Amino acid sequence: MSQVEELNLLDELIAGVSRNDRGAQSEGPSGLMLEHLRAARSSLLGAMRVEYNFSLESAIATLSSVPEKVARLKVKHVLQRLIDLQAEKPVPLGSA
């Protein structure tokens, strides 16, 4: 999956979680998850792989803040997919 495709998935998650949280920036039940998703997006753009993975894992840890079960399962599936993709990528030289 390309970086653009990963960004699109993150953008969709951010939009979906924001909608479920009535457009809140960082307030409401899903505020912390939104912060982690936005941090993941920034880290991906900045090529900060460790921070990106940490933000994805942190977002998964806040799944309980998504009130709808169907939405929560979809978010979990997409986040797990993004994490799995990172695990498959080779570690760049000098970052181990």
Residue pairs with C-beta under 8 A, 6 or more apart in sequence:
1 85
3 44
6 44
6 82
6 85
7 41
7 44
7 45
9 78
9 81
9 82
10 37
10 40
10 41
10 44
10 82
11 41
12 78
13 37
13 75
13 78
13 79
14 34
14 37
14 38
14 41
16 71
16 74
16 75
17 30
17 33
17 34
17 37
17 66
17 71
17 75
18 24
18 30
18 34
20 30
20 66
20 67
20 68
20 71
21 27
21 28
21 29
21 30
21 31
21 34
22 28
24 30
24 31
24 34
25 31
25 34
26 32
26 34
26 35
29 65
29 66
29 67
30 62
30 65
30 66
31 65
32 62
32 65
33 59
33 62
33 63
33 65
33 66
33 75
36 55
36 56
36 58
36 59
36 62
37 55
37 59
39 51
39 55
39 58
40 52
40 55
40 56
40 59
40 82
43 49
43 51
43 52
43 54
43 55
44 52
49 86
49 89
49 92
49 95
50 95
52 86
53 83
53 86
56 79
56 82
56 83
56 86
57 83
59 75
59 79
60 76
60 79
60 80
60 83
63 72
63 75
63 76
64 72
66 72
66 75
